[in-house]
Amino acid sequence: MTIKSLDSKTCDYCSGKGYFQLVLGGSETCTCCEGTGKKKE
């Protein structure tokens, strides 16, 4: 099963949100895109 995103420039790790939701509550900035939600070119 493949999921295609409308915008292929979104970060794969955080799904374009710019952060990860932590299991224990709260959130952490995505280190891959530095919180922008966009892939680095």
Residue frames relative to the residue before (quaternion, step in Angstrom):
aa qw qx qy qz dx dy dz
M 1.0000 0.0000 0.0000 0.0000 0.00 0.00 0.00
T 0.0834 -0.8018 0.5911 0.0289 3.54 -0.72 1.02
I 0.2216 -0.7542 0.6055 0.1238 3.51 -1.05 0.81
K 0.1568 -0.7941 0.5816 0.0816 3.56 -0.63 1.10
S 0.2974 -0.7451 0.5731 0.1670 3.52 -0.91 0.95
L 0.5316 -0.6208 0.4640 0.3417 3.56 -1.06 0.66
D 0.7604 0.2395 -0.1329 0.5888 3.55 1.07 -0.78
S 0.2609 -0.8113 0.5059 0.1334 3.57 -0.27 1.25
K 0.5894 0.5897 -0.3649 0.4143 3.57 1.26 -0.05
T 0.4917 0.6527 -0.4492 0.3612 3.59 1.21 0.03
C 0.5817 -0.5977 0.4309 0.3445 3.54 -1.14 0.65
D 0.4526 -0.7124 0.4734 0.2522 3.58 -0.85 0.99
Y 0.6747 0.5450 -0.2966 0.3997 3.56 1.02 -0.76
C 0.8002 0.2315 -0.1257 0.5387 3.58 0.96 -0.76
S 0.4493 -0.7191 0.4228 0.3198 3.59 1.30 0.20
G 0.7015 -0.4980 0.2576 0.4400 3.56 1.07 0.74
K 0.5159 0.6601 -0.4152 0.3546 3.59 1.24 0.07
G 0.4221 -0.7248 0.4514 0.3045 3.57 1.15 -0.56
Y 0.7836 0.1714 -0.1172 0.5855 3.56 1.29 -0.03
F 0.3649 -0.6844 0.5785 0.2525 3.52 -1.34 0.28
Q 0.3559 -0.6856 0.5836 0.2504 3.57 -1.08 0.70
L 0.3006 -0.7813 0.5218 0.1644 3.57 -0.66 1.08
V 0.6093 -0.5892 0.3994 0.3495 3.55 -1.13 0.72
L 0.7375 0.4271 -0.2261 0.4717 3.58 0.93 -0.89
G 0.6573 -0.4812 0.3108 0.4897 3.56 1.28 0.08
G 0.7072 0.4000 -0.3257 0.4835 3.54 -1.12 0.62
S 0.2914 -0.7425 0.5698 0.1977 3.53 -1.29 -0.16
E 0.2257 -0.7569 0.6000 0.1271 3.52 -1.27 0.42
T 0.5175 -0.6482 0.4611 0.3154 3.57 -0.93 0.88
C 0.4740 -0.6673 0.4928 0.2952 3.56 -0.95 0.86
T 0.3574 -0.7656 0.4970 0.1977 3.56 -0.63 1.12
C 0.5945 0.5921 -0.3666 0.4020 3.57 1.17 -0.48
C 0.7973 0.2204 -0.1137 0.5503 3.60 0.90 -0.90
E 0.3955 -0.7499 0.4403 0.2958 3.58 1.33 0.05
G 0.7387 -0.4591 0.2188 0.4424 3.53 0.98 0.89
T 0.5470 0.6395 -0.4063 0.3561 3.59 1.19 -0.02
G 0.3846 -0.7295 0.4783 0.3019 3.57 1.15 -0.59
K 0.6609 0.4778 -0.3017 0.4938 3.58 1.29 0.02
K 0.5354 -0.6033 0.4829 0.3410 3.55 -1.18 0.61
K 0.4186 -0.6606 0.5545 0.2844 3.54 -1.13 0.67
E 0.3174 -0.7589 0.5381 0.1840 3.57 -0.84 0.94
